[in-house]
Structure formats: C-alpha cells, structure tokens
Amino acid sequence: MELLYDRYKKYIYTIAYHYTGNKEDALDLTQEVFLSIFRSLDRFDDSFSMLPWIKRITVNKCLNYLRDKKDILSLNQTNESGQEIQELLPSSNQTEEATLYLDTKETLTKAIHALPAEERMALILRHMKGMKYEEIAKIMGVPLGTVKTYLHRGRKSLKTSLSKDGLWER
C-alpha cells in the first residue's frame, strides 16, 4: 500500500488540484481517493493496467466533489449575451485530458533535463527534431555507435524516471 501511495500520490493530487483549484480540497480529495483505492483493491483485476483504474476513481471523486459543492452557480444560468454557462465550459473529458497532458509534459521535461548532456542532445535531435542517426552523429561529432548508445541509455533513464512518477507502467 505504501508503494502504491508513493507511486501515484503526485498523479492523483495533480488531477484533484486542477478540479478543485485549491490545495486543501485537493489534499482532501487525494486522501479520499486513496481510501477508495485501498478499500477496493481486492476487486482490482491484475490483468489490467492500474493507472486507468486509479484515474477513473480520481476523476469520479473529483466530479462528486464538484457536484456536492453547494455554492456553485447553476450551469443553466445565462450570461450577459444570453448563452448558458454550461455552453462556455469545456467538457470534463477535455479538462481532464488537458490536465494530464500538462502534468505529463512537465514531468517529461524535468526527466529530460536531468539526463546527461550527450543523452539529452541525442534524444532531442532524434525524437523532437526527427533527425536520422547519421545526422546526429555528424552534428555531435561522435561515431554512429555512440549515438545509438546515447539513445539507448537516455530512453532507459527516461523510462525509469517516468516509472517512478507513475507515468510508465512496467
């Protein structure tokens, strides 16, 4: 349970924070999510990935929080131009996807910046600039085999780092 908590606490908190907009409510929701996870862990099917299951529990808790919050405006109210408020809001799926995208992007950026300079350069040139191995070798001034080694080590380090943050399932 402790391993599960350490692995997914940041992921769950980030989603909860983006739904609630404040630290205290996000922490409360994070705690509720983990209670739900621990209570229903025996019903989880090990043949599936855990991340989507945890994501669904988290989003459901957040949506319940928003629904139960009494001081929100009615989404059926209209604004000055006559549009209903609900028409102006993105759907929860879009919001969730955008939040997860930004969190994943930030985590990936940090992991890339933590790589040794040669590995970082090789990965950026290959995966962000779309260069061929030979072009990378020429730019970096190293043999082709060295480029392949940098890429292999960099990918392996990224996978390890992203696994620790709960963004990569082994």
C-alpha positions in Angstrom: 0.0 0.0 0.0 2.9 2.3 0.8 4.4 1.6 -2.6 1.1 2.3 -4.3 0.8 5.6 -2.4 4.3 6.7 -3.2 3.9 5.9 -6.9 0.5 7.6 -7.5 0.2 10.4 -4.9 1.5 13.2 -7.2 -0.6 12.0 -10.1 -3.8 11.9 -8.1 -3.1 15.2 -6.3 -2.5 17.0 -9.7 -5.8 15.9 -11.0 -7.6 16.8 -7.8 -5.9 20.2 -7.7 -7.0 21.0 -11.2 -10.6 20.1 -10.4 -10.7 22.0 -7.1 -8.4 24.9 -7.7 -7.0 24.9 -4.1 -4.5 22.9 -2.1 -6.7 22.0 0.9 -9.5 20.5 -1.1 -7.1 18.7 -3.4 -5.3 17.1 -0.4 -8.7 16.0 1.0 -9.7 14.5 -2.3 -6.3 12.8 -2.7 -6.9 11.2 0.7 -10.4 10.1 -0.3 -9.2 8.6 -3.5 -6.6 6.5 -1.6 -9.2 5.3 0.8 -11.3 4.2 -2.1 -8.4 2.5 -3.7 -7.4 0.7 -0.6 -11.0 -0.4 0.1 -11.5 -1.8 -3.4 -8.0 -3.1 -4.1 -9.1 -6.7 -3.7 -11.6 -6.2 -6.6 -9.0 -4.9 -9.0 -8.2 -7.3 -11.9 -4.4 -7.7 -12.1 -4.6 -8.5 -15.8 -5.2 -4.8 -16.5 -3.1 -1.7 -16.0 -3.6 0.1 -12.7 -3.2 3.6 -14.0 -6.5 3.9 -15.9 -8.3 2.3 -12.9 -6.8 4.9 -10.5 -7.5 7.7 -13.0 -11.2 6.7 -13.1 -11.5 6.6 -9.3 -9.8 10.0 -9.0 -12.0 11.7 -11.7 -15.1 10.2 -10.2 -14.2 11.6 -6.7 -13.5 15.0 -8.2 -16.7 15.1 -10.1 -18.6 14.0 -7.0 -16.9 16.8 -5.1 -17.9 19.4 -7.7 -21.5 18.1 -7.8 -21.8 18.1 -4.0 -20.3 21.5 -3.6 -23.3 23.7 -2.7 -22.1 27.2 -3.5 -21.5 26.7 -7.2 -23.6 28.6 -9.8 -26.2 26.8 -11.8 -24.8 26.0 -15.2 -28.2 26.7 -16.7 -27.9 30.4 -15.8 -27.2 32.7 -18.8 -24.6 35.4 -19.1 -24.9 38.9 -20.5 -25.0 37.7 -24.1 -27.7 35.1 -23.4 -25.5 32.0 -23.5 -25.9 29.3 -20.8 -22.8 29.0 -18.7 -22.5 25.2 -19.5 -22.1 26.0 -23.2 -19.0 28.0 -22.3 -17.2 25.4 -20.3 -15.1 22.6 -21.8 -16.3 19.1 -21.1 -14.8 17.3 -18.1 -13.0 14.9 -20.5 -11.3 17.8 -22.3 -10.3 19.3 -19.0 -9.0 16.0 -17.7 -7.1 15.3 -20.8 -5.5 18.8 -20.8 -4.6 18.5 -17.2 -3.0 15.1 -17.7 -1.2 16.3 -20.8 0.3 19.3 -19.0 1.3 17.2 -16.0 2.9 14.6 -18.2 4.6 17.2 -20.3 6.1 18.9 -17.2 7.3 15.6 -15.7 8.8 14.5 -19.0 10.6 17.9 -19.4 12.1 17.5 -16.0 13.2 14.0 -16.7 14.8 15.0 -20.0 16.7 17.9 -18.3 18.0 15.5 -15.7 19.8 13.4 -18.3 23.5 13.7 -19.1 24.1 16.3 -21.8 25.0 13.8 -24.5 22.0 11.6 -23.9 19.7 14.6 -23.8 21.1 16.0 -27.0 20.8 12.7 -28.9 17.2 12.2 -27.7 16.1 15.7 -28.6 17.7 15.5 -32.1 16.2 12.1 -32.8 12.7 12.4 -31.3 12.0 16.1 -31.3 13.8 17.2 -34.5 13.3 13.9 -36.3 16.9 13.5 -37.4 18.5 10.3 -38.6 21.2 8.6 -36.6 23.8 9.5 -39.2 22.8 13.2 -39.0 23.0 13.1 -35.2 26.5 11.5 -35.3 27.7 14.3 -37.7 26.2 17.1 -35.5 27.5 15.7 -32.3 30.9 14.7 -33.8 30.7 11.1 -32.5 30.6 7.7 -34.2 27.2 6.2 -35.1 27.5 3.5 -32.4 28.0 6.2 -29.8 24.8 7.9 -30.9 22.9 4.6 -30.5 24.4 4.1 -27.1 23.3 7.6 -26.0 19.8 7.0 -27.3 19.6 3.6 -25.6 20.8 5.0 -22.2 18.6 8.1 -22.5 15.5 6.1 -23.2 16.2 3.7 -20.4 16.8 6.5 -17.9 13.6 8.3 -19.1 11.6 5.0 -18.6 13.0 4.6 -15.1 12.2 8.2 -14.2 8.7 8.1 -15.6 8.1 4.8 -13.8 9.0 6.4 -10.5 6.4 9.2 -11.2 3.7 6.7 -12.1 3.6 7.7 -15.7 5.0 4.5 -17.2 3.7 1.0 -16.3 6.3 -1.7 -16.4 
